[in-house]
């Protein structure tokens, strides 16, 4: 028993379970908490060891046809031209025609022997690094609702996007850049709601670089150049604005809109140094530029997007999206337009995978490649396919996902996901898991209840985890 009158501080530390180590640990926690209180984008520790540190989402807007790209159907070829006699899913348009075989041949690639359409020879060369989820399905056959479901988890309400949830949960690794960037995003079918923070804090909002109507080489983050005011003067202005805002908050209480404005001004000031350099690709080698297809007018635009995604991810941006918009909606002209679309994205996507792998980044970067839904195996007109959310393909790579596998399956013709079905909620839950986040515990209280990306749904797809 210690005599309290004789107890010194040294005795107390010696008797404590962890002594100086505990004090140091508590100091580190205090520093981290203090940093996060000053900057909400400061990196946050995952809930458990993560396999992925960041996400690159490659979005193919319009609905690529799974039966013409990554999900070959021999029976569809055999029964070409015959009426479909099975269960017909709910789709958008009518009437529907007979079964329509793919105009393209499929070929086995890599050691895994996975079949890929001749539309995607470059992606085919990467199959041993890819995971093809052939059993994806969603809840809505309309573009706008399907885009919202894929991006936010809800096809009926405005909810925070998955990039915003990831940024909210993990912050970002580069304090001079946003946590969430979207390059040349679509302005249709939900538009900004697809990268919105909704009711999450404003700092989680996606920052657009250009839009779908701007060629990627010309797209820039807006308002980060200020040639009129010296940096020191800007710094004083920002500090004054911050102090005035904090004074107002101390008198009136929390104001998320005001706090968001303060954070956005401070981030914009810091971005003036970091962002312009990253948007300039002149320093990239000619070999790298060719890898992404920047030497070909057909692939230059999307290749530039994919190269920017690698550059921003490499510098610590947590979630980067690139969008090939809006070209994949082939209700007619399937042969011409799917061939043209695939030519635009095939080499850039393969280049991104190869570049990430060569730089050692693929192992902790989760790449997601997907449209909002697939298309029907029956014809619309003579050369088109209708929307089909009931079975389509999403490709994953890196970030703790098994490589060189096909997971799940659609039926013999490609209408329905039937084996190891993966809903969009399950995709989101798995993405969060790979980032070290329990999707059921990352919540935000709003409107009287807790919300999460997966709402009340979602199961981790353990079969694709490495």
ZIWO-V808791 format. One record per pair of residues at least 12 apart in sequence whose ideal C-beta (glycine too) atoms are under 8 Angstrom apart, sorted by the first residue. I is the first residue (numbers start at 1). J is the second residue. If there is no record, write none. Layout:
i: [I/I]
j: [J/J]
This chain:
i: [2/36/39/39/39/40/40/40/40/41/41/41/41/41/41/41/41/41/42/42/43/43/43/43/44/44/44/46/46/46/46/46/47/47/47/47/47/48/48/49/50/50/50/50/50/51/51/51/51/51/51/51/51/51/52/52/52/52/52/52/52/52/52/53/53/53/53/53/54/54/54/54/54/54/54/54/54/54/55/55/55/55/55/55/55/55/55/55/55/55/56/56/56/56/56/56/56/56/56/56/56/56/57/57/57/57/57/57/57/57/57/58/58/58/58/58/58/58/58/58/58/58/58/59/59/59/59/59/59/59/59/60/60/60/60/60/60/60/61/61/61/61/61/61/61/61/61/61/61/61/62/62/62/62/62/62/62/62/62/63/63/63/63/63/63/63/63/63/63/63/63/64/64/64/64/64/64/64/64/65/65/65/65/65/65/65/66/66/66/66/66/66/66/66/67/67/67/67/67/67/68/68/68/68/68/68/68/68/69/69/69/69/69/69/69/70/70/70/70/70/70/70/71/71/71/71/71/71/72/72/72/72/73/73/73/73/73/73/75/75/76/76/76/76/76/76/76/76/77/77/79/79/80/80/80/80/81/81/82/82/83/83/84/84/84/84/84/84/84/86/86/86/87/87/88/89/89/89/89/90/91/91/91/91/91/92/92/92/92/93/93/93/93/96/96/96/96/96/97/97/97/97/97/98/98/99/99/99/99/100/100/100/100/102/103/103/104/104/104/105/105/106/107/109/109/109/110/110/110/110/110/110/111/111/112/112/112/112/114/114/114/114/114/114/117/119/119/119/119/119/120/120/121/122/122/122/122/122/123/123/123/123/125/126/126/126/126/127/128/128/129/129/129/129/129/129/129/130/130/130/130/130/130/131/131/131/131/131/131/131/131/131/131/132/132/132/132/132/133/133/133/133/133/133/133/133/133/133/134/134/134/134/134/134/134/134/135/135/135/135/135/135/135/135/135/135/135/136/136/136/136/136/136/136/136/136/136/136/136/137/137/137/137/137/137/137/137/137/137/138/138/138/138/138/138/138/139/139/139/139/140/140/141/141/141/141/142/143/143/143/143/143/144/144/144/146/146/146/146/147/147/147/147/147/148/148/148/149/149/150/150/150/151/151/151/151/152/152/152/152/152/153/153/153/153/153/153/153/154/158/158/158/159/159/160/160/160/160/160/160/160/160/160/161/161/161/161/161/161/161/161/162/162/162/162/163/163/163/163/163/163/163/163/163/164/164/164/164/164/164/164/164/164/165/165/165/165/165/165/166/166/166/166/166/166/166/166/167/167/167/167/167/167/168/168/168/168/168/169/169/169/169/170/170/170/170/171/172/172/172/173/173/173/174/174/174/174/175/176/176/176/176/176/176/177/177/177/177/177/177/177/177/178/178/178/178/178/179/179/179/179/179/180/180/180/180/180/180/180/180/180/181/181/181/181/181/181/181/181/181/182/182/182/182/182/182/182/182/183/183/183/183/183/183/183/183/183/183/183/183/184/184/184/184/184/184/184/184/184/184/184/185/185/185/185/185/185/185/186/186/186/186/186/187/187/187/188/188/188/189/192/195/195/199/199/199/199/200/201/201/201/202/202/202/202/202/202/202/203/203/203/203/206/206/207/209/209/209/212/212/212/215/216/216/216/216/216/217/217/217/220/221/221/221/223/224/224/224/224/224/225/225/226/231/234/235/238/238/238/241/241/242/242/242/245/245/245/245/246/274/278/278/278/278/279/281/281/281/281/281/284/288/288/289/291/291/291/292/292/292/292/292/292/292/292/293/293/293/294/296/298/298/299/299/299/299/299/299/301/302/302/302/302/302/303/303/303/305/305/305/306/306/306/306/306/307/307/307/307/308/308/309/309/309/310/310/310/310/310/313/313/314/314/324/324/324/327/327/327/328/328/330/330/330/331/331/331/331/331/332/332/332/332/333/333/334/334/334/335/349/352/353/353/353/356/357/361/362/362/362/363/363/364/364/365/365/366/366/366/366/366/366/366/366/366/367/367/367/367/367/368/368/368/368/368/369/369/369/369/370/370/370/370/371/372/373/373/373/373/374/374/374/374/374/374/375/375/375/376/376/377/377/377/388/388/390/390/390/391/391/391/391/391/391/391/392/394/394/396/399/400/400/400/401/401/401/401/402/402/402/403/405/407/407/407/407/407/408/408/408/420/420/422/423/423/425/425/425/425/425/426/426/426/426/427/428/428/428/429/429/429/429/429/430/430/430/430/432/432/433/433/434/439/439/439/439/439/440/440/440]
j: [15/171/175/263/266/171/201/203/263/167/171/172/175/178/179/203/263/267/171/175/170/171/172/173/169/170/171/169/170/435/436/437/436/437/438/441/442/436/438/436/364/434/435/436/437/364/366/399/400/434/435/436/465/466/364/365/366/398/399/400/434/435/436/173/318/364/365/435/173/313/316/317/318/319/320/364/365/366/163/166/318/319/320/365/366/367/368/399/431/435/309/310/313/320/321/322/352/356/365/366/367/368/162/163/319/320/321/322/367/368/370/306/309/321/322/324/345/349/352/367/368/369/370/150/321/322/323/324/325/370/371/324/328/341/345/369/370/371/147/186/189/212/323/324/325/326/327/328/371/372/143/325/326/327/328/329/330/371/372/143/146/328/329/371/372/373/374/375/387/388/392/328/338/341/371/374/375/392/393/102/330/334/338/374/375/385/134/374/375/391/392/393/410/414/102/374/375/377/413/414/102/103/104/117/119/334/338/375/116/117/119/120/338/342/393/116/117/120/132/134/393/395/132/134/392/393/410/414/102/106/115/117/102/377/410/412/413/414/412/413/99/100/101/102/377/412/413/414/101/102/99/413/98/99/100/101/98/99/98/99/98/99/96/98/99/377/378/413/415/411/413/415/415/416/415/388/390/415/416/141/141/376/386/387/388/141/142/386/387/331/380/386/387/376/378/379/380/386/378/379/380/381/382/378/379/377/378/379/413/377/378/379/385/117/334/335/117/118/119/117/118/118/124/124/125/127/124/125/126/127/128/404/128/404/127/128/404/405/127/130/132/404/405/406/342/338/339/342/343/346/342/346/346/346/347/349/350/351/346/349/350/395/350/350/353/354/397/404/403/404/353/357/362/397/398/403/404/353/395/396/397/403/404/395/396/397/401/402/403/404/405/407/464/393/395/405/406/407/393/394/395/396/407/408/422/427/461/464/391/393/406/407/408/409/410/417/391/407/408/409/410/417/418/419/420/421/422/370/374/391/392/393/394/408/417/422/423/424/427/389/390/391/392/416/417/421/422/423/424/150/155/372/373/389/423/424/155/389/423/424/155/389/373/387/388/389/387/188/189/329/372/387/188/189/190/372/373/387/389/186/189/190/194/372/190/193/194/372/424/370/372/424/190/193/194/195/193/194/196/198/453/424/425/428/453/454/455/457/455/193/196/198/198/451/196/197/198/199/200/204/444/451/453/180/193/194/195/196/197/198/206/319/428/431/453/179/180/182/195/204/206/318/319/321/180/195/196/197/198/200/204/205/206/200/204/432/442/452/453/179/180/318/319/431/432/435/437/179/180/203/204/318/319/200/201/204/442/444/432/435/437/442/318/435/436/437/318/316/317/318/316/317/318/274/315/316/317/270/267/270/271/273/274/275/271/274/275/278/312/315/316/317/206/207/267/271/317/203/204/317/318/319/195/204/205/206/207/317/318/319/320/206/207/208/209/312/317/319/320/321/195/206/207/208/209/320/321/323/208/209/210/216/219/305/308/309/320/321/322/323/209/210/211/212/214/216/219/305/322/323/325/206/208/211/212/321/323/325/211/212/323/325/326/211/212/213/212/325/326/326/208/208/321/444/446/447/451/444/256/259/260/256/257/259/260/261/263/264/260/263/264/267/319/321/221/221/279/308/323/325/326/301/301/302/304/305/308/300/301/304/279/271/275/279/268/268/271/272/275/276/272/276/272/272/269/269/265/266/269/262/265/262/265/266/258/259/261/262/262/315/308/311/312/315/308/294/304/307/308/311/307/307/355/307/351/354/355/304/306/307/347/348/351/352/355/347/348/351/307/347/343/344/343/344/345/346/347/348/344/322/324/344/345/348/347/348/351/322/323/348/322/348/349/351/352/348/351/352/355/320/322/321/322/352/352/355/356/359/361/361/365/359/361/341/344/345/340/341/344/341/371/375/384/385/380/381/384/385/386/380/381/383/384/383/384/383/384/385/383/369/367/367/397/398/398/398/398/397/398/399/398/399/398/399/398/399/396/397/398/399/400/401/431/434/435/395/396/397/398/399/394/395/396/427/431/394/395/396/397/392/393/394/395/392/389/387/388/389/392/388/389/391/392/393/414/387/388/392/388/415/413/414/415/414/415/415/416/417/410/411/414/415/416/417/418/417/422/427/464/434/434/465/466/434/464/465/466/464/465/466/466/464/420/422/461/463/464/420/421/422/461/463/461/457/458/454/455/457/458/459/458/459/460/461/461/453/454/458/454/458/459/460/461/460/461/464/465/453/454/460/465/465/452/453/454/458/460/452/454/458]
